[in-house]
Amino acid sequence: MAEQKNVYGNPLTPCCYDPMTGWLRDGFCKTDNRDAGVHTVCAEMTEQFLSFTKSGGNDLSTAHPPFFPGLKPGDRWCLCVSRWRDAFVAGVAPPVVLTATHQKS
């Protein structure tokens, strides 16, 4: 896989290793042609965003062992571009870590 770039055109920096995030579960918000959701936005979770996404049917705060630990405020996670945009429109978008956000976003 070719080196993937952030929104500044530089190499992506890690989003988070604990919990392990990313479409490829490598800690980076990388993408490939199988990533229909485009999980490329590295965001720091907030209580408002976690409540918003849960109310929309995407519960990121509940653990599903052993594969998903559940997220809490302060965790970083690679979000789908469309979910972040929906949260932005609703006024609850979590902060974005631009150096770890893919340029495809």
C-alpha positions as CSV (number, residue, x, y, z in Angstrom):
1,M,0.0,0.0,0.0
2,A,1.4,3.4,-1.0
3,E,2.1,5.9,1.8
4,Q,-1.1,7.7,2.8
5,K,-1.1,11.4,3.5
6,N,-2.9,13.7,6.0
7,V,-4.9,16.8,5.1
8,Y,-1.6,18.8,5.0
9,G,-0.1,16.4,2.4
10,N,2.3,14.9,4.9
11,P,2.5,11.3,6.0
12,L,-0.3,10.3,8.4
13,T,0.5,10.3,12.0
14,P,-1.2,7.7,14.3
15,C,-4.7,8.4,15.5
16,C,-4.7,6.0,18.4
17,Y,-3.3,2.6,19.5
18,D,-5.4,2.3,22.7
19,P,-8.1,1.7,21.8
20,M,-6.7,0.4,18.4
21,T,-8.5,2.3,15.7
22,G,-8.6,2.6,11.9
23,W,-10.3,0.7,9.1
24,L,-7.2,-1.5,9.0
25,R,-7.0,-1.6,12.8
26,D,-3.4,-0.3,12.7
27,G,-3.9,2.9,14.7
28,F,-4.0,5.1,11.6
29,C,-7.0,6.5,9.6
30,K,-5.9,4.8,6.4
31,T,-8.4,3.7,3.8
32,D,-8.6,1.3,0.9
33,N,-11.2,0.4,-1.8
34,R,-13.1,-1.8,0.6
35,D,-13.7,1.0,3.1
36,A,-17.2,2.0,2.0
37,G,-17.7,4.2,5.1
38,V,-14.5,6.1,4.5
39,H,-13.1,5.9,8.1
40,T,-10.6,8.7,7.6
41,V,-11.4,11.4,10.2
42,C,-9.3,11.2,13.4
43,A,-11.5,12.7,16.1
44,E,-11.3,13.0,19.9
45,M,-14.5,11.7,21.4
46,T,-16.8,13.9,23.4
47,E,-19.8,12.9,25.5
48,Q,-22.0,15.0,23.2
49,F,-20.8,13.2,20.1
50,L,-21.0,9.7,21.7
51,S,-24.6,10.4,22.7
52,F,-25.4,11.8,19.2
53,T,-24.0,8.8,17.3
54,K,-25.7,6.3,19.7
55,S,-29.1,8.0,19.2
56,G,-28.5,7.6,15.4
57,G,-27.9,3.8,15.7
58,N,-24.1,3.8,15.9
59,D,-23.3,3.0,19.5
60,L,-19.6,3.6,20.0
61,S,-19.7,3.8,23.8
62,T,-20.8,0.2,24.5
63,A,-18.1,-2.5,24.6
64,H,-18.4,-5.5,22.4
65,P,-15.6,-7.8,23.6
66,P,-13.2,-9.0,22.5
67,F,-13.1,-6.8,19.4
68,F,-14.4,-3.4,20.5
69,P,-13.7,-1.9,23.9
70,G,-16.3,0.9,23.8
71,L,-15.2,4.5,23.6
72,K,-15.2,7.2,26.3
73,P,-14.7,11.0,26.1
74,G,-11.0,11.7,25.3
75,D,-10.5,8.6,23.2
76,R,-9.4,9.1,19.7
77,W,-11.1,7.2,16.9
78,C,-11.2,7.1,13.1
79,L,-14.7,8.2,12.1
80,C,-16.6,7.9,8.9
81,V,-16.5,11.2,7.1
82,S,-20.3,11.2,6.8
83,R,-20.9,10.6,10.5
84,W,-18.5,13.5,11.4
85,R,-20.4,15.7,8.9
86,D,-23.7,14.8,10.4
87,A,-22.4,15.6,13.8
88,F,-21.1,18.9,12.5
89,V,-24.4,19.9,11.1
90,A,-26.0,19.0,14.4
91,G,-23.5,21.1,16.3
92,V,-21.9,18.2,18.2
93,A,-18.9,17.3,16.0
94,P,-15.9,16.1,18.0
95,P,-12.5,17.9,17.6
96,V,-10.4,16.6,14.6
97,V,-6.7,15.7,14.8
98,L,-5.7,17.1,11.4
99,T,-2.2,15.4,11.3
100,A,-3.9,12.1,11.7
101,T,-6.8,12.8,9.4
102,H,-6.5,11.3,5.9
103,Q,-6.5,13.8,2.9
104,K,-9.4,11.9,1.4
105,S,-11.6,13.4,4.1
